[in-house]
């Protein structure tokens, strides 16, 4: 169905090729998972199938890509629309209408399908993706995960022969991700649809793949084979595979069910060993230098100048507190009676299904929305009623869309401006960016970074100022396992300094690795709040793979198991 013949891609100004000599075939009716570290060219490979490379992105493509016999060099994306359905990393860039139902119908209308066919397919897709209750909602009012499901639905309704999906589950809660993957598997098995999908959260998808295509490094020759064979040599691997390699299981398991069947001996070896407790740090906040001139980034537009000196923690020892907080967004009651406190050195993970109110709670803490009921205090002040210049000294927010924080022409210029904003010695932001983004040159434009790399740069920009409270909204979207591990290290160091971190995430493995507490929201209300192990181990939706495999023991991560067995990393 899809054929790459000695395909290479090099973008203007790039020192090396993003893809080099790719030669492979994707058979009809198979789900092929594309894996590899951030920035190796996964999105470029997918875009070459849809014709976006080179017609939209530019660059030089050599060789030949054909989809069902059509050459993508001579067929522009609109001439492939009846054959290839594409969903990129940013669903917002995908939408052309205002409401959910209109968006699902738009692609079919463009292809001239009959109205009765359109109506039937819209209803089928609404049911398949759990969108029936949102059919009349404006897309702009949906959460990021809900928007991602709409974007996927809009390419399913025309019934293309090929689906190209870039990080399709990155903004979805665990249950919604399973629903979407089940739909894709049904399309592959029952209708013979060919699916080419890139995804960093391999713990969600690897067991569904027929084949895995590994891009080991930029420009390197890809490796394609069965999931078990490729995972045995892949530099990126899900926890179930990492645990299998640690335990010496052959063949490597790809699902929790396979691993549980082999885990009896491992559970016996761990019996009598108590999983380590995770307590917040009691470290004191490190003082920051005096403020310098600010720049007009997103925080500047929201809050004005951004002074760097961190404010002391209030006498009650709480960085942030909400009491009976209620927030309305139009007709929607986004938060109801939320009571929450965050202490210095504490890392809190906000979890829950898409639309539960996680992002709304973060925006209330930073002062971007006004409470309808109850109260919010951050650093002893009410965020929505405090001058922005004062508020920004107490809280920093990294939004879901990293591009909102990035405006400079190069990575070096972005970091230099961040240092100036924070009033810190030159080079601090670049050193932090280098830790999160190893190997990225100073002169590259942020728009030429992958989605995960842009997110890491935005994190570096905000972390440079080190406010007492750091808010992160889906911080691991687009990050591979190595980049996520680097992020975990940075956030742990911030917590050790006494900074408080609140992150809204669907990444159960991140919460297991990092969080001291997990707060689960449902329909705007807190339904669980407690230590991470207590909340997630008993939850089918939010338990990490290691906990599911080794239950009823309370192990959360492969690292904890490795340390207990005293096996070198």
C-alpha positions, 0 to 999 in steps of 0.5 A, spaced: 500 500 500 505 504 501 512 504 498 518 508 500 524 507 494 530 510 497 527 516 500 531 522 503 529 528 505 533 535 507 530 541 509 533 548 507 539 550 512 539 543 515 546 541 516 544 533 515 538 529 512 532 528 516 531 522 512 536 518 508 535 512 504 529 509 506 527 503 502 521 499 505 514 497 504 507 498 508 503 492 506 495 493 506 491 492 512 496 493 517 498 497 523 505 499 523 508 503 529 513 508 527 518 509 533 524 512 535 527 518 539 525 525 539 527 529 532 529 523 528 524 524 523 518 520 524 513 526 523 517 527 516 516 520 514 509 520 516 508 527 512 511 524 506 506 519 505 500 524 506 504 529 501 505 534 506 513 533 504 515 537 500 509 540 498 507 544 504 513 543 508 518 545 503 525 541 503 528 537 498 525 530 497 529 525 493 527 518 491 519 516 490 513 515 495 507 511 492 501 510 496 496 505 492 500 507 486 500 514 486 506 518 487 506 523 492 511 528 488 506 529 483 500 528 487 499 534 492 495 533 499 488 535 496 489 530 490 490 524 496 485 526 500 480 521 498 486 516 499 490 518 505 487 521 512 492 525 516 492 527 523 498 531 525 501 533 532 497 539 533 489 538 532 487 545 532 491 546 525 486 541 523 480 544 524 476 548 518 469 549 521 466 551 528 462 545 531 464 538 532 458 535 527 460 540 522 468 538 522 466 530 522 462 532 516 467 537 512 471 532 509 466 528 506 462 534 503 469 536 500 469 529 497 462 530 494 459 524 498 451 523 498 447 527 504 444 520 507 451 517 507 454 523 510 449 523 516 450 515 517 457 516 518 457 522 522 453 518 527 457 512 527 463 516 528 460 520 534 458 513 537 465 510 536 469 515 539 464 517 545 463 524 542 455 524 541 454 528 547 459 534 544 456 534 537 453 541 538 459 544 542 464 549 539 470 546 538 474 552 541 470 550 548 473 543 548 479 540 552 485 538 548 484 531 548 476 532 546 479 536 540 484 530 538 478 525 538 474 530 533 481 531 529 481 523 529 474 522 527 474 527 522 479 523 518 475 517 519 468 519 516 471 519 509 473 512 510 480 513 507 484 507 505 490 509 509 490 513 516 497 517 518 497 519 525 502 523 529 501 522 536 494 520 536 493 518 543 498 524 546 492 528 549 487 523 551 486 520 558 487 512 558 480 510 557 479 514 551 486 512 548 484 505 549 477 506 545 481 510 539 486 504 539 480 499 539 477 503 533 483 503 529 484 496 530 477 494 528 478 498 522 485 494 520 482 487 522 475 488 519 476 493 513 483 492 511 485 500 513 492 501 513 495 505 519 501 508 519 502 511 526 508 515 530 507 515 538 511 516 544 507 512 549 509 505 547 506 502 553 499 504 550 500 502 543 505 497 542 501 491 543 496 493 537 502 493 532 503 488 526 510 491 525 514 496 528 518 501 524 524 504 528 528 510 526 534 509 531 537 516 529 537 522 524 538 520 517 540 512 520 537 507 516 530 504 519 529 497 522 522 494 520 520 488 524 515 484 529 514 488 535 518 483 539 524 483 535 524 491 534 523 492 542 529 488 543 534 493 540 530 499 540 533 505 544 526 507 546 521 501 550 515 501 554 515 499 561 513 492 560 519 491 555 524 494 560 521 490 566 522 484 561 529 485 559 530 486 567 527 479 568 530 476 562 524 474 559 524 471 552 520 473 548 519 480 551 512 481 553 508 486 549 502 487 554 501 487 561 497 480 560 503 477 557 508 479 563 503 477 568 503 470 566 511 470 567 511 475 573 510 469 578 518 468 580 519 476 580 514 477 585 517 471 589 524 475 589 521 481 591 516 478 596 518 481 603 521 488 600 517 494 601 517 499 595 520 505 597 516 511 600 516 518 596 515 524 601 515 531 599 522 535 600 522 540 606 528 544 602 528 551 602 527 556 596 533 558 593 533 566 592 534 569 585 537 575 583 534 582 582 529 582 576 531 585 569 528 587 563 522 583 561 520 581 554 513 580 550 512 573 550 506 569 552 507 571 560 509 578 558 502 579 554 498 576 560 502 578 566 506 584 564 514 584 566 516 578 569 521 580 575 525 574 577 525 574 585 521 569 588 517 571 593 517 567 600 512 562 602 506 564 606 507 563 614 502 557 613 507 553 609 502 552 603 504 555 596 497 554 593 490 553 596 483 553 593 477 552 598 470 550 594 473 553 588 468 553 582 469 556 575 464 556 569 466 557 562 459 559 559 454 554 560 459 549 562 461 548 570 468 546 569 470 546 576 465 545 582 467 545 590 475 544 589 479 544 595 486 543 594 493 545 598 500 544 595 506 545 600 513 547 598 517 541 595 511 537 593 509 534 586 502 533 585 499 530 579 492 532 576 489 526 573 482 525 570 478 524 563 478 529 558 474 535 560 474 533 567 477 540 569 485 539 570 487 545 565 481 550 568 484 548 575 491 550 572 489 557 569 485 558 576 491 558 580 495 562 575 489 567 575 487 567 568 480 565 570 475 568 575 472 564 580 465 563 580 465 561 587 470 559 593 477 562 593 484 561 590 490 563 594 497 563 591 503 565 595 498 568 600 494 572 594 488 572 590 491 570 583 485 573 579 485 580 583 493 581 584 497 585 579 500 581 574 507 583 575 506 581 582 503 574 581 508 572 576 513 572 581 509 567 585 507 562 579 509 560 572 505 556 567 507 552 561 501 551 557 499 545 552 501 549 546 509 551 547 509 555 541 505 560 545 512 561 549 516 561 543 517 567 539 525 568 537 528 566 531 533 561 534 534 557 540 540 561 543 536 568 542 530 564 546 534 562 551 538 569 552 531 573 552 529 568 558 536 569 562 534 577 561 527 576 563 529 572 569 535 576 571 540 570 572 547 569 569 547 568 562 547 561 560 542 558 565 537 557 560 541 554 555 544 549 560 537 547 562 535 547 555 541 543 553 539 538 559 532 537 556 535 538 549 541 535 548 545 536 541 540 541 539 544 547 535 544 554 538 542 557 531 536 552 529 529 556 529 524 553 534 519 552 528 524 547 526 524 543 532 519 537 533 513 538 537 517 534 543 523 539 542 519 545 542 516 543 549 522 542 552 525 549 550 518 552 553 520 548 559 527 551 559 524 558 558 519 558 564 524 554 569 529 559 568 526 563 573 524 558 578 518 561 581 515 557 587 510 554 584 510 551 577 504 549 573 505 544 567 499 542 562 501 535 559 508 536 559 510 530 556 506 530 549 511 529 544 517 527 549 520 520 548 522 516 554 529 519 554 527 526 554 521 524 559 527 522 564 531 528 563 524 532 565 523 528 571 530 529 573 529 537 573 523 537 576 525 533 582 531 538 583 526 543 583 522 540 588 528 538 592 529 546 592 523 547 595 519 549 589 512 546 588 510 543 582 503 541 579 502 538 573 496 536 569 497 529 565 494 523 562 501 520 562 500 515 568 508 513 567 510 520 569 505 520 575 508 514 578 515 516 577 515 523 579 508 525 583 508 525 591 500 526 590 495 524 585 489 528 585 483 525 580 478 530 577 471 528 574 466 532 572 470 538 575 470 535 582 475 532 586 474 524 587 481 522 589 486 525 593 492 522 596 499 519 596 501 516 589 501 509 590 495 509 594 491 512 589 493 509 582 495 502 584 488 500 585 485 504 579 485 500 572 485 506 568 491 510 572 495 504 574 502 504 571 504 498 567 509 495 573 504 496 578 499 492 574 504 486 572 506 486 580 500 487 583 498 486 589 505 488 591 505 496 590 511 497 585 510 503 581 516 503 576 521 499 573 527 503 577 524 501 583 524 494 582 531 494 579 534 498 585 530 492 590 534 487 586 540 491 586 541 490 578 546 496 575 542 500 571 
